[in-house]
Amino acid sequence: MDPSVSLRRVDLALRGLPMGVWPDAESPASWHVSDYLLANLIDAVRELTWVVARTNGAKAKKPDPVYRPGSRRPGKPAQKRGSWAEFARSLIGGGGDG
């Protein structure tokens, strides 16, 4: 990375990335808008199926929503997220030592 590029400029460039291009699979920015819409559709169909089954006397458990990046998986502890500036610093010096 060019040392003349400031961390602020890197931060602004990273914030301007479109949805779906972020390489971290746990980041909300790793999904496209269509991925979120599809997950919402799947949740709606699963919940509607559950409602119909319950109406007809089934003893079904309410379905869990589809996992979305950035949300906590059931049974998994929440992870602390760093800032864009911390990420930019890690690109420059491997975590802040240089």
C-alpha positions as a printed NumPy array, in Angstrom:
array([[  0.   ,   0.   ,   0.   ],
       [  1.242,   3.451,  -0.866],
       [  2.346,   5.188,   2.36 ],
       [  1.135,   8.54 ,   1.021],
       [ -2.497,   7.308,   1.154],
       [ -4.058,   8.322,   4.46 ],
       [ -6.099,   6.   ,   6.629],
       [ -9.021,   8.389,   6.252],
       [ -8.911,   7.965,   2.475],
       [ -8.81 ,   4.183,   2.815],
       [-11.738,   4.377,   5.252],
       [-13.769,   6.445,   2.786],
       [-12.949,   4.078,  -0.074],
       [-14.012,   1.032,   1.956],
       [-17.274,   2.701,   3.005],
       [-18.055,   3.327,  -0.668],
       [-17.899,  -0.335,  -1.68 ],
       [-21.195,  -1.701,  -3.01 ],
       [-23.168,  -4.407,  -1.217],
       [-21.956,  -7.932,  -1.82 ],
       [-18.284,  -7.301,  -2.492],
       [-16.936,  -7.471,   1.041],
       [-14.827, -10.641,   1.4  ],
       [-15.66 , -11.29 ,   5.086],
       [-18.58 , -13.741,   5.063],
       [-19.685, -12.557,   8.524],
       [-20.062,  -8.936,   7.424],
       [-23.522,  -7.633,   6.433],
       [-21.848,  -6.106,   3.362],
       [-20.962,  -9.571,   2.055],
       [-24.55 , -10.094,   0.84 ],
       [-26.234,  -8.371,  -2.097],
       [-29.642,  -6.767,  -1.59 ],
       [-31.167,  -9.659,  -3.557],
       [-29.675, -12.104,  -1.013],
       [-31.461, -10.285,   1.816],
       [-34.717, -10.219,  -0.153],
       [-34.461, -13.949,  -0.833],
       [-33.788, -14.66 ,   2.86 ],
       [-36.882, -12.595,   3.76 ],
       [-38.941, -14.546,   1.217],
       [-37.731, -17.871,   2.618],
       [-38.584, -16.73 ,   6.155],
       [-42.071, -15.66 ,   5.059],
       [-42.786, -18.979,   3.311],
       [-41.513, -20.983,   6.286],
       [-43.601, -18.944,   8.724],
       [-46.71 , -19.214,   6.532],
       [-46.222, -22.983,   6.298],
       [-45.893, -23.101,  10.088],
       [-49.103, -21.059,  10.554],
       [-51.055, -23.337,   8.203],
       [-49.698, -26.442,   9.948],
       [-50.643, -25.055,  13.378],
       [-54.097, -24.105,  12.116],
       [-54.625, -27.695,  10.997],
       [-53.654, -29.071,  14.405],
       [-49.945, -29.84 ,  13.99 ],
       [-47.667, -29.362,  16.999],
       [-44.862, -27.742,  15.008],
       [-42.179, -25.481,  16.45 ],
       [-41.972, -21.972,  14.964],
       [-39.132, -21.937,  12.4  ],
       [-35.987, -19.98 ,  13.085],
       [-35.198, -17.21 ,  10.607],
       [-32.512, -17.753,   7.98 ],
       [-29.11 , -16.647,   9.23 ],
       [-27.974, -13.299,   7.861],
       [-24.393, -12.03 ,   7.994],
       [-23.76 ,  -9.711,  10.904],
       [-26.381, -11.354,  13.088],
       [-25.437, -13.769,  15.817],
       [-25.828, -17.46 ,  15.104],
       [-27.791, -19.33 ,  17.786],
       [-25.42 , -20.742,  20.398],
       [-22.465, -18.73 ,  19.151],
       [-21.091, -15.858,  21.246],
       [-21.186, -12.382,  19.737],
       [-17.929, -11.209,  18.208],
       [-16.572,  -7.729,  18.689],
       [-16.269,  -5.895,  15.393],
       [-13.464,  -3.453,  14.73 ],
       [-13.773,  -0.158,  12.939],
       [-12.861,   0.522,   9.329],
       [ -9.853,   2.468,  10.559],
       [ -8.586,  -0.585,  12.474],
       [ -9.006,  -2.688,   9.351],
       [ -7.109,  -0.094,   7.286],
       [ -4.303,  -0.049,   9.84 ],
       [ -4.066,  -3.839,   9.604],
       [ -3.584,  -3.522,   5.83 ],
       [ -0.711,  -1.109,   6.271],
       [  1.301,  -2.658,   9.03 ],
       [ -0.1  ,  -6.073,   9.809],
       [ -2.113,  -5.107,  12.869],
       [ -0.613,  -1.888,  14.083],
       [  3.017,  -2.787,  14.769],
       [  4.433,  -0.805,  11.909]])
